[in-house]
Amino acid sequence: MQKKAYSYIRFSTPQQLKGDSLRRQLEASRAYAEAHNLILDDSLRDIGVSAFKGKNATEGALQKFIKLVEAGRIEQGSILILESLDRLSRQQVFSALGLFSSILSAGVEIVTLADNQHYTAESINDVGQLMFSLISMSRSHEESAVKSKRLAASWENRRRLAIEGKRPMTGQCPKWLQLSGDKSCFEVIEERAEIIRDIFRQSLAGSGQRKIAANLNERGISTFSRGDMWHSSYIAKIIRSKSVIGEYQPKQKGEPIGEAIPDYYPTIVSEDIFCNAQSARVSRMNPSSAGRKGLKFSNLFSGLCKCLECGATYRLIKNGRSHMFRCNSHYMSNGCECDKRWRYNDVENAALIMLSEKIDWFSALGGHTSSKQRLESDIASLRIKQTDTEKQVSRFAELFSISDDAMMSDARTRYTKAMQVSDDLRHDIEVKEAELRTFTPVQHNVDRLNRIIYELGSETDVHKLYELRAQINGIFRDAGLKLYFNEHGVFFYVKSTKQKGIILTGEHQEVLSMGAELEMLQRSISGLNEHIKEVGDELHKERAEDV
């Protein structure tokens, strides 16, 4: 019977894919497997994963392999092929030896191709081979530790040179700059720098971020990246960025390191203009139009609305005292011709009625068509099968322990198959039990949604209204609900159930909204009547118990 071998390939950075590392390690593993008549699995690959701090043993392909070894799912006598021990670990010797010995103890052998070593649980008792492995682990850790210190020192040196001589630490820079040919400084891309200055001029003239973005889009000014239009968020980022006045904040893994470095970049906007732009931006801030903040959840459908014509967000815009839905692409002058505006109150009133009536919320929220009794019956049947299978596992385990060499292979095969069946049954039971656990909560969420809609129509407390709206929005998101708008109507689509339909049409907008509002009031009154009846029943029950 052929042994199975697993080739584990790892290198620290994805850039090494461009080199010869992958081909070299694969070819060496395949040549070894062919020479020793092994069945090779070469799917174990950790690309861009470091072994210096043991990251490859806690995530990725090696971690999955270790879990299979620990669970007994990798046959004893199988071989793990490595280019060298540093592929497995570059941690300190004590940690590396623990991982190394745990694999050997599970009956899996380790082969290192670079030094032609073949390690087993028995051979490692040879002091010579043990010392050889310890020296190899120690050397690997020391190499990585030295490399780590050198990189840290190099980074600190580049930072010092950037402060003293204003030399670039890296080639990364804002989109209006580029690294010079000799890499000694940054050069201004004047065409883009003028766009940045124009943004600041518009800001100082009183234009908000949205108007500035719309102006650039109307003029056909190309963005600095692959985006198809300017967005207010990017305008805000530019206006707030101190890189326009030459300042650079070094970071590592997204976190600021040390103090900011002044005059690192070429200055394209004066400090006075920058400061005045900050003051103008702050003075234009209007808390009432800041979206979903504080206790006001103004848009029940936040994050759910799309333009049916262009696919852009159909955003909520404050228009005087009212709120309107309109296409963001049209609003930002980016080419969409859908200029239809929908009153928020009309959409909400109609949507709450139409969605509660037309959508199968139980299925949309993850409910199951199976009855609770059917699930319980399936679980009981699977448990009976599992009990029988576990008895077989015990019998085969006993047979395995007393078998002679001639019967050993057959006993092992039967034991392994019985264990696999037992594992599969255990998994099936877990799946069914999970379904059973979600059966009641899903129905609870459906009931909760209906109750919240009732309460929304009659609630006046600002705090409670926020909570109710937030809960409805969360349930809509869980179901995968989307609203689509165009000049003809408002439509809904539920991703989880593929249901779709009409919420509102422009032709009957007034009538439908008024009818929906009346229906909401009627539902609120019905809900109140039901609540009063429940309270009355409880009081009647308490009095009867007192008597």
NUSEDO-79420 format. One record per residue (C-alpha): residue number from 0; residue in one letter; x, y, z. Coordinates in steps of 0.05 Angstrom, whole numbers, plus 5000, padded with zeros to 4 digits. Each point is the difference from the previous one (the first is absolute). Layout:
<sites>
 num residu   c1   c2   c3
 NUM      a    X    Y    Z
...
</sites>
This chain:
<sites>
 num residu   c1   c2   c3
   0      m 5000 5000 5000
   1      q 5028 5068 4979
   2      k 5015 5051 5054
   3      k 4971 5070 4993
   4      a 5045 5061 5002
   5      y 4980 5073 5011
   6      s 5045 5054 4971
   7      y 4998 5064 5041
   8      i 5024 5063 4965
   9      r 5007 5067 5034
  10      f 5031 5067 4987
  11      s 4992 5065 5037
  12      t 4980 5049 4946
  13      p 4954 4993 4939
  14      q 5055 5035 4960
  15      q 5041 4935 5004
  16      l 4949 4969 4952
  17      k 5035 5041 4946
  18      g 5065 4964 5014
  19      d 5018 4926 4996
  20      s 4981 4980 5071
  21      l 4933 4967 4984
  22      r 5025 4961 4939
  23      r 5063 4978 5037
  24      q 4963 4973 5061
  25      l 4946 4966 4959
  26      e 5048 4965 4953
  27      a 5043 4975 5058
  28      s 4939 4972 5036
  29      r 4974 4965 4938
  30      a 5068 4970 4985
  31      y 5005 4973 5071
  32      a 4929 4971 4997
  33      e 5014 4966 4934
  34      a 5067 4971 5023
  35      h 4968 4970 5062
  36      n 4934 4977 4968
  37      l 4957 5048 5041
  38      i 4931 5029 4985
  39      l 5012 5075 5003
  40      d 4952 5054 5023
  41      d 5032 5067 4982
  42      s 4942 5045 5020
  43      l 5030 5024 5067
  44      r 5024 5070 4984
  45      d 5007 5062 5044
  46      i 5017 5058 4954
  47      g 5019 5065 5035
  48      v 4997 4969 5071
  49      s 5058 5009 5048
  50      a 5025 4944 5045
  51      f 5042 5047 5044
  52      k 4944 5008 5052
  53      g 4964 4936 4983
  54      k 4945 5032 4958
  55      n 5000 4942 4951
  56      a 4984 4951 5057
  57      t 4939 5040 5022
  58      e 4969 5016 4933
  59      g 5003 4977 4928
  60      a 5018 4932 4970
  61      l 5048 4975 5054
  62      q 4949 5014 5055
  63      k 4948 4958 4962
  64      f 5050 4944 4992
  65      i 5018 5001 5074
  66      k 4926 4996 5019
  67      l 4992 4939 4955
  68      v 5061 4968 5032
  69      e 4972 5014 5070
  70      a 4933 4971 4980
  71      g 5032 4937 4974
  72      r 4976 5015 4929
  73      i 5071 4994 4971
  74      e 5022 4928 4997
  75      q 5058 4979 5043
  76      g 5062 4990 4957
  77      s 4982 5057 4954
  78      i 5057 5047 4982
  79      l 5002 5076 5005
  80      i 5051 5025 4948
  81      l 5036 5066 5013
  82      e 5056 5035 4963
  83      s 5031 5012 5068
  84      l 4978 5006 5073
  85      d 4996 5076 4994
  86      r 4938 4989 4955
  87      l 4966 4970 5061
  88      s 5021 5051 5052
  89      r 5048 5058 5013
  90      q 4978 5009 5072
  91      q 5046 4992 5061
  92      v 5026 4929 5007
  93      f 4954 4981 5057
  94      s 4937 5019 4961
  95      a 5026 4971 4934
  96      l 5019 4934 5034
  97      g 4929 4995 5030
  98      l 4968 5005 4931
  99      f 5052 4953 4969
 100      s 4992 4946 5054
 101      s 4924 5004 5001
 102      i 4997 4981 4926
 103      l 5049 4943 5010
 104      s 4963 4975 5063
 105      a 4936 4994 4958
 106      g 5035 4949 4956
 107      v 5014 5048 4942
 108      e 5071 4999 4973
 109      i 5038 5063 4977
 110      v 5048 5003 4942
 111      t 5045 5061 4986
 112      l 5027 5000 4929
 113      a 5055 5052 5008
 114      d 5040 4957 5049
 115      n 4971 4931 4983
 116      q 4973 4988 5071
 117      h 4943 4951 5014
 118      y 4970 5010 5070
 119      t 4955 4951 5035
 120      a 4976 4992 5072
 121      e 5053 4944 5008
 122      s 5058 5032 4963
 123      i 4997 5065 5039
 124      n 5022 4960 5061
 125      d 5068 4997 4966
 126      v 5039 5056 5035
 127      g 5037 5017 4937
 128      q 4937 5012 4959
 129      l 4966 5037 5058
 130      m 5060 5047 5006
 131      f 5000 5010 4924
 132      s 4927 5022 5002
 133      l 5011 5046 5060
 134      i 5059 5034 4966
 135      s 4958 5009 4937
 136      m 4942 5031 5040
 137      s 5047 5045 5038
 138      r 5034 5025 4936
 139      s 4932 5013 4967
 140      h 4976 5042 5059
 141      e 5065 5039 5005
 142      e 4998 5016 4925
 143      s 4928 5026 5006
 144      a 5016 5039 5064
 145      v 5060 5033 4968
 146      k 4959 5016 4938
 147      s 4944 5030 5043
 148      k 5050 5044 5038
 149      r 5032 5022 4934
 150      l 4933 5019 4971
 151      a 4981 5039 5063
 152      a 5067 5035 4999
 153      s 4994 5015 4926
 154      w 4930 5030 5010
 155      e 5025 5043 5057
 156      n 5060 5022 4958
 157      r 4955 5019 4942
 158      r 4956 5039 5049
 159      r 5061 5037 5027
 160      l 5024 5017 4930
 161      a 4930 5024 4982
 162      i 5001 5047 5060
 163      e 5071 5025 4990
 164      g 5008 5001 4925
 165      k 4927 4995 4978
 166      r 5015 4938 4959
 167      p 4940 4956 4982
 168      m 4990 4941 5047
 169      t 4959 4962 4947
 170      g 4975 5012 4931
 171      q 4929 5008 5025
 172      c 4972 5070 4995
 173      p 4935 5039 4988
 174      k 4969 4995 4930
 175      w 5023 5070 4980
 176      l 5073 4982 5010
 177      q 5049 4949 4971
 178      l 5069 4973 5020
 179      s 5056 5031 4960
 180      g 5041 4958 4952
 181      d 5060 4996 5047
 182      k 4952 4987 5060
 183      s 5030 5057 5039
 184      c 4937 5043 5005
 185      f 4927 5008 4981
 186      e 4978 5040 4939
 187      v 4935 5037 4991
 188      i 4952 4977 4945
 189      e 4979 5072 4985
 190      e 4935 4982 4964
 191      r 4975 4962 5061
 192      a 5028 5051 5050
 193      e 4958 5054 4965
 194      i 4937 4957 5011
 195      i 5017 4996 5074
 196      r 5009 5076 5003
 197      d 4933 5008 4965
 198      i 4967 4956 5052
 199      f 5027 5045 5055
 200      r 4978 5063 4963
 201      q 4929 4973 4994
 202      s 4999 4980 5073
 203      l 5022 5071 5022
 204      a 4947 5029 4954
 205      g 4946 4964 5040
 206      s 4989 4936 4960
 207      g 4989 4936 5039
 208      q 5032 4934 4984
 209      r 4941 4975 4959
 210      k 4997 5063 4958
 211      i 5075 4998 4987
 212      a 4995 4927 4978
 213      a 4940 5015 4956
 214      n 5037 5059 4969
 215      l 5060 4957 4982
 216      n 4955 4946 4971
 217      e 4961 5052 4958
 218      r 5066 5027 4972
 219      g 5022 4930 4981
 220      i 5062 5003 5044
 221      s 5031 4930 5004
 222      t 5011 4969 5069
 223      f 5069 4981 5024
 224      s 4983 4926 5003
 225      r 4955 4950 4964
 226      g 4936 5029 5029
 227      d 4949 5024 4951
 228      m 4982 5064 5038
 229      w 5020 5046 5056
 230      h 4968 4986 5068
 231      s 4988 5048 5057
 232      s 5037 4952 5047
 233      y 5064 5006 4959
 234      i 4993 5076 4996
 235      a 4995 5001 5076
 236      k 5062 4956 5006
 237      i 5040 5047 4956
 238      i 4978 5063 5038
 239      r 5019 4968 5066
 240      s 5066 4971 4976
 241      k 5062 5036 5026
 242      s 5041 4969 4943
 243      v 4978 5060 4958
 244      i 5043 5044 5045
 245      g 5058 4949 4998
 246      e 4989 4962 5064
 247      y 5009 4924 5004
 248      q 4979 4954 5057
 249      p 5040 4934 4999
 250      k 4957 4939 5015
 251      q 5010 4925 5012
 252      k 4940 4954 4990
 253      g 4955 5060 4996
 254      e 5022 5029 5067
 255      p 5038 5067 5005
 256      i 5073 4991 5021
 257      g 5036 5059 5031
 258      e 4988 5073 4984
 259      a 4978 5026 4932
 260      i 5056 5024 4954
 261      p 4991 5071 4974
 262      d 5023 5021 4930
 263      y 5005 4927 4979
 264      y 4958 5011 4937
 265      p 5001 5061 4954
 266      t 4949 5051 5024
 267      i 4944 5013 4950
 268      v 4953 5041 5044
 269      s 5022 5054 5050
 270      e 4990 4988 5074
 271      d 4953 5060 5005
 272      i 4955 4972 4945
 273      f 5000 4932 5033
 274      c 4981 5028 5068
 275      n 4946 5045 4971
 276      a 4971 4940 4963
 277      q 4996 4961 5065
 278      s 4962 5058 5033
 279      a 4953 5006 4941
 280      r 4987 4924 5000
 281      v 4984 5000 5075
 282      s 4953 5061 4994
 283      r 4960 4964 4946
 284      m 4987 4939 5042
 285      n 4926 4992 5013
 286      p 4983 4948 5054
 287      s 4929 4992 4973
 288      s 5026 4974 4933
 289      a 5056 4956 5028
 290      g 4963 4936 4984
 291      r 4989 4944 5050
 292      k 5029 5032 5063
 293      g 4976 5014 5070
 294      l 4929 4977 5015
 295      k 4971 5014 4931
 296      f 4997 4941 4952
 297      s 4974 5041 4941
 298      n 5002 4946 4946
 299      l 4967 4934 5013
 300      f 5030 4973 4936
 301      s 5072 5023 5010
 302      g 5048 4959 4958
 303      l 4944 4965 4962
 304      c 4982 5048 4943
 305      k 5026 4996 4928
 306      c 4985 5036 4934
 307      l 4969 4951 4951
 308      e 5029 5038 4941
 309      c 5074 5006 5018
 310      g 5010 4958 5063
 311      a 5023 5059 5043
 312      t 4974 5012 5070
 313      y 4932 5033 5004
 314      r 5017 5046 5058
 315      l 4957 5040 5049
 316      i 5006 5075 4991
 317      k 4970 5053 5045
 318      n 4959 5049 4959
 319      g 4975 5056 5044
 320      r 4956 4967 5053
 321      s 4990 4936 4962
 322      h 5047 4942 4981
 323      m 5005 4973 4929
 324      f 5031 4939 4968
 325      r 5040 5014 4937
 326      c 5054 4967 4958
 327      n 5069 5016 5027
 328      s 5031 4996 4931
 329      h 4951 5052 4973
 330      y 5008 5041 5064
 331      m 5076 5000 4991
 332      s 4992 5017 4925
 333      n 5033 4936 4979
 334      g 4958 4982 4939
 335      c 4937 4964 5025
 336      e 4937 5030 4970
 337      c 4953 4975 5054
 338      d 4979 5065 5034
 339      k 4938 4972 5035
 340      r 4993 5020 5073
 341      w 4959 4958 5048
 342      r 4974 5029 5066
 343      y 5027 4960 5057
 344      n 4934 4997 5039
 345      d 4963 4973 4939
 346      v 5052 4944 4991
 347      e 5001 4982 5074
 348      n 4924 4998 5008
 349      a 4990 4957 4938
 350      a 5061 4955 5012
 351      l 4981 4980 5071
 352      i 4932 4977 4977
 353      m 5020 4967 4934
 354      l 5062 4966 5028
 355      s 4964 4972 5061
 356      e 4945 4971 4955
 357      k 5040 4976 4939
 358      i 5064 4972 5029
 359      d 5006 4931 5032
 360      w 5041 5026 5058
 361      f 5007 4931 5033
 362      s 5038 4973 4939
 363      a 5035 5067 4988
 364      l 5030 4999 5070
 365      g 5026 4929 4995
 366      g 4940 4959 5021
 367      h 4991 4929 4974
 368      t 4941 4966 4967
 369      s 5012 4938 5042
 370      s 4954 4993 5060
 371      k 5028 4999 5070
 372      q 4975 4929 5010
 373      r 5035 4977 4936
 374      l 5066 5030 5023
 375      e 4994 4967 5068
 376      s 4984 4933 4967
 377      d 5060 5005 4953
 378      i 5046 5015 5059
 379      a 4974 4941 5040
 380      s 5011 4954 4940
 381      l 5071 5025 4989
 382      r 5016 4990 5074
 383      i 4979 4928 4997
 384      k 5045 4989 4940
 385      q 5057 5035 5036
 386      t 4992 4955 5061
 387      d 5004 4938 4956
 388      t 5061 5028 4963
 389      e 5037 5017 5065
 390      k 4990 4928 5022
 391      q 5033 4978 4935
 392      v 5057 5049 5013
 393      s 5011 4969 5069
 394      r 5000 4929 4971
 395      f 5048 5018 4944
 396      a 5045 5037 5049
 397      e 5004 4938 5044
 398      l 5013 4957 4938
 399      f 5054 5049 4978
 400      s 5035 4995 5067
 401      i 5004 4923 5000
 402      s 5013 4988 4926
 403      d 5064 4968 4976
 404      d 5041 5028 4943
 405      a 4959 4963 4947
 406      m 4934 5028 5024
 407      m 5026 5069 5020
 408      s 4986 5034 4932
 409      d 4929 4974 4995
 410      a 4984 5019 5073
 411      r 5028 5070 4989
 412      t 4958 5009 4937
 413      r 4935 4979 5035
 414      y 5015 5043 5060
 415      t 5015 5061 4956
 416      k 4936 4991 4959
 417      a 4957 4993 5062
 418      m 5032 5063 5029
 419      q 4985 5037 4935
 420      v 4926 4978 5001
 421      s 4995 5021 5073
 422      d 5030 5069 4985
 423      d 4951 5009 4941
 424      l 4941 4982 5044
 425      r 5023 5048 5054
 426      h 5005 5055 4948
 427      d 4929 4985 4973
 428      i 4973 5003 5071
 429      e 5033 5067 5013
 430      v 4970 5028 4935
 431      k 4930 4976 5018
 432      e 5006 5026 5072
 433      a 5022 5068 4972
 434      e 4938 5001 4956
 435      l 4957 4983 5061
 436      r 5032 5056 5040
 437      t 4986 5051 4945
 438      f 4928 4976 4991
 439      t 4973 5038 5060
 440      p 5045 5062 4996
 441      v 4981 5013 4927
 442      q 4926 4998 5017
 443      h 5015 5045 5058
 444      n 5034 5051 4953
 445      v 4940 4998 4954
 446      d 4953 5014 5058
 447      r 5047 5054 5024
 448      l 5001 5034 4932
 449      n 4924 5002 4998
 450      r 4997 5027 5071
 451      i 5051 5054 4986
 452      i 4961 5023 4938
 453      y 4938 5006 5043
 454      e 5037 5040 5053
 455      l 5034 5046 4949
 456      g 4934 5031 4980
 457      s 4981 5021 5071
 458      e 5067 5013 5035
 459      t 5018 5073 5014
 460      d 5060 4992 5046
 461      v 5064 5019 4962
 462      h 5043 4948 5035
 463      k 4952 4943 4987
 464      l 4988 5022 4927
 465      y 5075 4995 4988
 466      e 5003 4930 5029
 467      l 4939 4977 4959
 468      r 5028 5027 4935
 469      a 5069 4971 5013
 470      q 4968 4931 5014
 471      i 4959 5002 4936
 472      n 5061 5020 4958
 473      g 5040 4943 5031
 474      i 4946 4949 4983
 475      f 4995 5026 4929
 476      r 5076 4994 4992
 477      d 4999 4929 5028
 478      a 4949 4980 4948
 479      g 5040 5030 4943
 480      l 4946 5050 4982
 481      k 5015 5052 4945
 482      l 4956 5057 4975
 483      y 5008 5022 4927
 484      f 4977 5068 4975
 485      n 4988 5031 4931
 486      e 4953 5051 4970
 487      h 4943 4950 4997
 488      g 5000 4971 5070
 489      v 5032 4969 5061
 490      f 5012 4925 4999
 491      f 5025 4949 5050
 492      y 5044 4937 4994
 493      v 5017 4950 5055
 494      k 5065 4964 4986
 495      s 4987 4941 5047
 496      t 4932 4981 4970
 497      k 5006 5032 4930
 498      q 4933 5035 5013
 499      k 4988 5066 4963
 500      g 4943 5049 4989
 501      i 4975 5071 4998
 502      i 4997 5045 5061
 503      l 4979 5066 4969
 504      t 4986 5029 4930
 505      g 5005 5072 4980
 506      e 4930 5000 4970
 507      h 4966 4980 5065
 508      q 5052 5028 5049
 509      e 4952 5046 5039
 510      v 4943 4949 5005
 511      l 5045 4942 5020
 512      s 5036 5041 5052
 513      m 4936 5025 5032
 514      g 4970 4930 5000
 515      a 5064 4971 5030
 516      e 4999 5054 5055
 517      l 4928 4983 5018
 518      e 5018 4926 5000
 519      m 5058 5015 5048
 520      l 4954 5037 5047
 521      q 4949 4943 4998
 522      r 5055 4949 5015
 523      s 5026 5042 5058
 524      i 4929 5003 5029
 525      s 4992 4925 4991
 526      g 5067 4988 5034
 527      l 4979 5045 5057
 528      n 4934 4963 5007
 529      e 5037 4933 5003
 530      h 5047 5027 5053
 531      i 4941 5025 5042
 532      k 4966 4933 4993
 533      e 5064 4963 5023
 534      v 5007 5046 5061
 535      g 4926 4989 5017
 536      d 5008 4925 4995
 537      e 5060 5001 5046
 538      l 4963 5042 5052
 539      h 4940 4954 4997
 540      k 5046 4939 5009
 541      e 5035 5032 5061
 542      r 4934 5017 5033
 543      a 4975 4929 4989
 544      e 5063 4973 5032
 545      d 4992 5046 5060
 546      v 4929 4974 5011
</sites>
